[in-house]
Amino acid sequence: MKLRGLLRVRLPIMTPVIWAGMERILKVEETSAEYLVTACPFRLLNLREAAKALKSKIKIIYDCLEILAGVV
């Protein structure tokens, strides 16, 4: 997926952005972390797509305020 403004444009699933997200997810899984937090809306989308493609159990959340608010 790729962002253009607030719209997502469907691209082939294995774009470099998704590959980068998959690499990040795999590294986080090695640490046994349960959550991955990002403050970037673009990164949030690509990490969620990567986690879905890998069938990862890591929860990708936007900003640490979600943790503090008890949303997770």
HUVENMO-V233748 format. One record per residue. N is the residue number from 1. BURIAL is # if it has 9 or more other ideal C-beta (glycine too) atoms within 8 Angstrom, else .. Layout:
BEGIN
n = <N	N>
burial = <BURIAL	BURIAL>
END
This chain:
BEGIN
n = <1	2	3	4	5	6	7	8	9	10	11	12	13	14	15	16	17	18	19	20	21	22	23	24	25	26	27	28	29	30	31	32	33	34	35	36	37	38	39	40	41	42	43	44	45	46	47	48	49	50	51	52	53	54	55	56	57	58	59	60	61	62	63	64	65	66	67	68	69	70	71	72>
burial = <#	.	#	.	.	.	.	.	.	.	.	.	.	.	#	.	#	#	#	#	#	#	.	#	#	#	.	#	#	.	.	.	.	.	#	#	#	#	.	.	.	.	#	#	#	#	#	#	#	#	#	.	#	#	.	#	.	#	.	#	#	#	.	.	.	#	#	.	.	.	.	.>
END
